[in-house]
Amino acid sequence: MNEEKLKRWRNYGVFALTLALALIGSFKYISSYSTVSSNVNGKEMPICSVETKEKKVSLTFDVAWGDKDVERILDILDSQGIRATFFMTGNWAQKYPEEVRKIKEAGHDLANGSESHRSMVELGEEEQKAEIMKVHERVMEMTGVEMKLFRPPYDNYDDPTIRNISACGYYPIQWSINSLDWKDYGADHIVDTVLSSRNLKNGAIILLHNETKYTADALYSLIKGIKERGYQMVPVSELIYMEDYHMDVTGRQMKNKK
């Protein structure tokens, strides 16, 4: 091989080595970059539960009706040292501003349940965003809290709805255990439904409501039963991952592996 060819091959070698090192650096950067995805097999998913090694679950209350049992619910939670998450509609917050402040002062999550509790899938993009942001602005003006958790009413959502929720800066939150408290079957039924659920495991999100016949009556026994099973109850904001996560087909939020 003459000197000219040898020089050319050396240049190729240097170029190839430089390119390889650059690619390795790029892959390393990409793998360390924080990614968030709610898309599973082409379908957008809300957070229904969380994959975690910690024995933690969340109690959540949909608050869209009256206020007769709110003080009692707050008293029971306080007596048991439990902080929960309250998904409030804008109409409710406007009607009961003092209760909103009490929920905040007790250390619970203030969360967004839409302006008027309408089915989001029946609304256009701008209407959906208005349903989210009207409550957001009202509660922020009222309490200084900038809410980040949104629950679509009636468990009705589709891909555009989830994308619009995210576009408004919110995490879409549903549940993995429905207490069925709204069916008014009795306090024991609420407790049994939750405690016997196969989904009562690390990272569960439990759905409850205010202004039902038996939710407040069931709450103490429900909390006691959950504690006896070794679980700590925390607000949703302390249960979910805020970044670097993906979802599975059941809506279970999972931390990305590094």
Secondary structure, 3 states (H helix, E strand, C coil): CCHHHHHHHHHHHHHHHHHHHHHHHHHHHHHHCCCECCEECCEECCECEECCCCCEEEEEEEECCCCCCHHHHHHHHHHCCCCCEEEECHHHHHHCHHHHHHHHHCCCEEEECCCCCCCHHHCCHHHHHHHHHHHHHHHHHHHCCCCCEECCHHHCCCHHHHHHHHHCCCEEECCCEECCHHHCCCHHHHHHHHHCCCCCCCCEEEEEECCCCCHHHHHHHHHHHHHHCCCEECCHHHHCCCCCEEECCCCEEEECCC
